[in-house]
């Protein structure tokens, strides 16, 4: 069975700040997974990387078996076009920390 979300050695840095340091994770379909940690520990950064709102510096992220944000040719990654990334995002949901981020919309909308 293909993992719904799979991270392999994911790294993310902002300048000298190394936020994600080799994250490995597999979440099976229908599995409930909670990401918990103190403020500033990289939870939101990791979630933003999963739907390619942030580019990772190393590693691989997959959703439902598909590499997110990149196409692999040989052992090199090539970033997808914006339109291809947007198409991937249509199938990836994300709930922001601020429930009222869009005050004119409900959670369902």
C-alpha angles and dihedrals in degrees: 000000000000117000113247090219123016128177122188118191094327116188128181127178135177104204107302093347108099102200104170115036112192102318114196117185141151124193116187123219111279091011116134112226128182123199108205131174145118124294111283096023095118103260096129092039090055092049091049090052092052091065093034096249082130124035116233120229096215141357133040135279123198132186116195089345095308121117107241120230097350144069118217120222112180105317095331128094121219120194115242123240116266090252091054092049090049089053090053092049091057087072097043119078126202132183113208121225092244106067090198097051088124103034093184093059136063123229090259092052 
